[in-house]
Amino acid sequence: MKLHWAPQTRLQRTIRMLEEAGVEYEMEPVDIRAADVMPGSNAAIRVSR
């Protein structure tokens, strides 16, 4: 499973749940402040405000 995460978010609950369930996961960092995170969406508008 790939776990997309961003620094300074509430990820600890999800990580704890996955570890307690014994699920293997790979952490994939995401820059939520980058305008190109979700091309074609309004992510750039939300970030720039």
N, CA, C and O atoms as CSV, one atom per row, in Angstrom:
chain,resi,resn,atom,element,x,y,z
A,1,MET,N,N,0.850,-1.150,0.000
A,1,MET,CA,C,0.000,0.000,0.000
A,1,MET,C,C,0.906,1.225,0.000
A,1,MET,O,O,1.926,1.250,0.689
A,2,LYS,N,N,0.535,2.230,-0.766
A,2,LYS,CA,C,1.271,3.478,-0.793
A,2,LYS,C,C,0.512,4.506,0.033
A,2,LYS,O,O,-0.663,4.770,-0.217
A,3,LEU,N,N,1.185,5.078,1.008
A,3,LEU,CA,C,0.592,6.061,1.895
A,3,LEU,C,C,1.144,7.433,1.521
A,3,LEU,O,O,2.303,7.742,1.797
A,4,HIS,N,N,0.304,8.251,0.890
A,4,HIS,CA,C,0.712,9.599,0.504
A,4,HIS,C,C,0.569,10.501,1.717
A,4,HIS,O,O,-0.474,10.514,2.371
A,5,TRP,N,N,1.621,11.257,2.016
A,5,TRP,CA,C,1.607,12.074,3.226
A,5,TRP,C,C,2.292,13.414,2.982
A,5,TRP,O,O,3.099,13.567,2.066
A,6,ALA,N,N,1.951,14.356,3.810
A,6,ALA,CA,C,2.567,15.681,3.780
A,6,ALA,C,C,3.040,16.013,5.194
A,6,ALA,O,O,2.376,15.665,6.170
A,7,PRO,N,N,4.179,16.682,5.303
A,7,PRO,CA,C,4.664,17.066,6.623
A,7,PRO,C,C,3.652,17.953,7.353
A,7,PRO,O,O,2.900,18.699,6.727
A,8,GLN,N,N,3.647,17.861,8.653
A,8,GLN,CA,C,2.785,18.649,9.533
A,8,GLN,C,C,1.303,18.377,9.285
A,8,GLN,O,O,0.484,19.294,9.325
A,9,THR,N,N,0.967,17.125,9.033
A,9,THR,CA,C,-0.431,16.712,8.917
A,9,THR,C,C,-0.727,15.677,9.990
A,9,THR,O,O,0.184,15.230,10.687
A,10,ARG,N,N,-1.963,15.301,10.128
A,10,ARG,CA,C,-2.376,14.334,11.159
A,10,ARG,C,C,-2.288,12.912,10.632
A,10,ARG,O,O,-3.302,12.241,10.445
A,11,LEU,N,N,-1.087,12.471,10.399
A,11,LEU,CA,C,-0.872,11.157,9.805
A,11,LEU,C,C,-0.654,10.068,10.842
A,11,LEU,O,O,-0.808,8.888,10.526
A,12,GLN,N,N,-0.303,10.426,12.059
A,12,GLN,CA,C,0.063,9.427,13.064
A,12,GLN,C,C,-1.036,8.412,13.331
A,12,GLN,O,O,-0.737,7.237,13.541
A,13,ARG,N,N,-2.290,8.823,13.332
A,13,ARG,CA,C,-3.388,7.867,13.568
A,13,ARG,C,C,-3.434,6.813,12.480
A,13,ARG,O,O,-3.627,5.628,12.752
A,14,THR,N,N,-3.253,7.257,11.241
A,14,THR,CA,C,-3.286,6.315,10.115
A,14,THR,C,C,-2.117,5.351,10.192
A,14,THR,O,O,-2.285,4.149,9.987
A,15,ILE,N,N,-0.938,5.868,10.485
A,15,ILE,CA,C,0.245,5.000,10.596
A,15,ILE,C,C,0.056,3.988,11.716
A,15,ILE,O,O,0.350,2.805,11.543
A,16,ARG,N,N,-0.431,4.444,12.857
A,16,ARG,CA,C,-0.661,3.542,13.989
A,16,ARG,C,C,-1.656,2.444,13.619
A,16,ARG,O,O,-1.446,1.276,13.946
A,17,MET,N,N,-2.737,2.820,12.936
A,17,MET,CA,C,-3.748,1.845,12.541
A,17,MET,C,C,-3.151,0.803,11.594
A,17,MET,O,O,-3.390,-0.393,11.758
A,18,LEU,N,N,-2.375,1.253,10.603
A,18,LEU,CA,C,-1.770,0.324,9.655
A,18,LEU,C,C,-0.791,-0.615,10.348
A,18,LEU,O,O,-0.757,-1.808,10.049
A,19,GLU,N,N,-0.001,-0.088,11.264
A,19,GLU,CA,C,0.964,-0.927,11.971
A,19,GLU,C,C,0.279,-1.929,12.889
A,19,GLU,O,O,0.714,-3.077,12.978
A,20,GLU,N,N,-0.781,-1.517,13.571
A,20,GLU,CA,C,-1.504,-2.447,14.447
A,20,GLU,C,C,-2.206,-3.537,13.647
A,20,GLU,O,O,-2.356,-4.663,14.121
A,21,ALA,N,N,-2.637,-3.198,12.425
A,21,ALA,CA,C,-3.301,-4.184,11.570
A,21,ALA,C,C,-2.298,-5.069,10.844
A,21,ALA,O,O,-2.683,-6.056,10.217
A,22,GLY,N,N,-1.012,-4.726,10.921
A,22,GLY,CA,C,0.014,-5.532,10.261
A,22,GLY,C,C,0.088,-5.306,8.766
A,22,GLY,O,O,0.584,-6.160,8.032
A,23,VAL,N,N,-0.401,-4.163,8.305
A,23,VAL,CA,C,-0.402,-3.856,6.869
A,23,VAL,C,C,0.950,-3.250,6.490
A,23,VAL,O,O,1.439,-2.328,7.142
A,24,GLU,N,N,1.538,-3.787,5.427
A,24,GLU,CA,C,2.784,-3.207,4.928
A,24,GLU,C,C,2.445,-1.987,4.097
A,24,GLU,O,O,1.496,-2.004,3.313
A,25,TYR,N,N,3.228,-0.915,4.270
A,25,TYR,CA,C,2.962,0.306,3.524
A,25,TYR,C,C,4.267,0.994,3.170
A,25,TYR,O,O,5.302,0.772,3.798
A,26,GLU,N,N,4.193,1.817,2.170
A,26,GLU,CA,C,5.322,2.615,1.714
A,26,GLU,C,C,4.892,4.073,1.764
A,26,GLU,O,O,3.831,4.426,1.249
A,27,MET,N,N,5.704,4.919,2.378
A,27,MET,CA,C,5.339,6.328,2.508
A,27,MET,C,C,5.840,7.117,1.310
A,27,MET,O,O,7.020,7.067,0.964
A,28,GLU,N,N,4.933,7.842,0.687
A,28,GLU,CA,C,5.235,8.670,-0.479
A,28,GLU,C,C,4.982,10.126,-0.110
A,28,GLU,O,O,3.827,10.513,0.069
A,29,PRO,N,N,6.032,10.953,0.011
A,29,PRO,CA,C,5.825,12.350,0.383
A,29,PRO,C,C,5.135,13.140,-0.722
A,29,PRO,O,O,5.379,12.911,-1.907
A,30,VAL,N,N,4.270,14.071,-0.324
A,30,VAL,CA,C,3.545,14.929,-1.254
A,30,VAL,C,C,3.686,16.365,-0.765
A,30,VAL,O,O,3.486,16.648,0.416
A,31,ASP,N,N,4.029,17.265,-1.674
A,31,ASP,CA,C,4.116,18.679,-1.332
A,31,ASP,C,C,2.758,19.305,-1.608
A,31,ASP,O,O,2.452,19.644,-2.751
A,32,ILE,N,N,1.940,19.461,-0.571
A,32,ILE,CA,C,0.580,19.968,-0.768
A,32,ILE,C,C,0.558,21.456,-1.093
A,32,ILE,O,O,-0.482,21.997,-1.469
A,33,ARG,N,N,1.686,22.110,-0.952
A,33,ARG,CA,C,1.749,23.536,-1.286
A,33,ARG,C,C,2.142,23.777,-2.741
A,33,ARG,O,O,2.068,24.908,-3.221
A,34,ALA,N,N,2.555,22.732,-3.442
A,34,ALA,CA,C,2.946,22.862,-4.845
A,34,ALA,C,C,1.703,23.009,-5.716
A,34,ALA,O,O,0.692,22.347,-5.483
A,35,ALA,N,N,1.783,23.859,-6.697
A,35,ALA,CA,C,0.641,24.115,-7.576
A,35,ALA,C,C,0.356,22.937,-8.499
A,35,ALA,O,O,-0.766,22.804,-8.987
A,36,ASP,N,N,1.332,22.088,-8.749
A,36,ASP,CA,C,1.146,20.984,-9.690
A,36,ASP,C,C,0.815,19.661,-9.008
A,36,ASP,O,O,1.012,18.603,-9.606
A,37,VAL,N,N,0.322,19.691,-7.787
A,37,VAL,CA,C,-0.003,18.460,-7.068
A,37,VAL,C,C,-1.099,17.693,-7.788
A,37,VAL,O,O,-0.986,16.484,-7.992
A,38,MET,N,N,-2.144,18.384,-8.168
A,38,MET,CA,C,-3.262,17.743,-8.843
A,38,MET,C,C,-3.566,18.512,-10.131
A,38,MET,O,O,-4.443,19.376,-10.149
A,39,PRO,N,N,-2.842,18.197,-11.205
A,39,PRO,CA,C,-3.054,18.916,-12.453
A,39,PRO,C,C,-4.518,18.844,-12.898
A,39,PRO,O,O,-5.145,17.787,-12.829
A,40,GLY,N,N,-5.048,19.970,-13.351
A,40,GLY,CA,C,-6.418,20.000,-13.831
A,40,GLY,C,C,-7.437,20.230,-12.728
A,40,GLY,O,O,-8.635,20.297,-13.004
A,41,SER,N,N,-6.989,20.352,-11.489
A,41,SER,CA,C,-7.930,20.588,-10.400
A,41,SER,C,C,-7.802,22.022,-9.912
A,41,SER,O,O,-7.032,22.807,-10.467
A,42,ASN,N,N,-8.540,22.356,-8.894
A,42,ASN,CA,C,-8.455,23.701,-8.345
A,42,ASN,C,C,-7.487,23.771,-7.162
A,42,ASN,O,O,-7.578,24.686,-6.343
A,43,ALA,N,N,-6.560,22.814,-7.066
A,43,ALA,CA,C,-5.597,22.809,-5.967
A,43,ALA,C,C,-4.764,24.084,-5.959
A,43,ALA,O,O,-4.474,24.630,-4.894
A,44,ALA,N,N,-4.376,24.565,-7.147
A,44,ALA,CA,C,-3.562,25.781,-7.210
A,44,ALA,C,C,-4.326,26.983,-6.676
A,44,ALA,O,O,-3.731,27.875,-6.072
A,45,ILE,N,N,-5.612,27.016,-6.888
A,45,ILE,CA,C,-6.432,28.128,-6.398
A,45,ILE,C,C,-6.495,28.086,-4.877
A,45,ILE,O,O,-6.343,29.117,-4.221
A,46,ARG,N,N,-6.715,26.911,-4.313
A,46,ARG,CA,C,-6.804,26.779,-2.853
A,46,ARG,C,C,-5.497,27.148,-2.186
A,46,ARG,O,O,-5.495,27.789,-1.135
A,47,VAL,N,N,-4.366,26.745,-2.793
A,47,VAL,CA,C,-3.058,26.993,-2.199
A,47,VAL,C,C,-2.705,28.465,-2.262
A,47,VAL,O,O,-2.101,28.985,-1.324
A,48,SER,N,N,-3.061,29.155,-3.338
A,48,SER,CA,C,-2.625,30.533,-3.527
A,48,SER,C,C,-3.392,31.532,-2.664
A,48,SER,O,O,-2.969,32.683,-2.553
A,49,ARG,N,N,-4.467,31.145,-2.072
A,49,ARG,CA,C,-5.261,32.079,-1.275
A,49,ARG,C,C,-4.669,32.373,0.059
A,49,ARG,O,O,-5.238,33.145,0.830
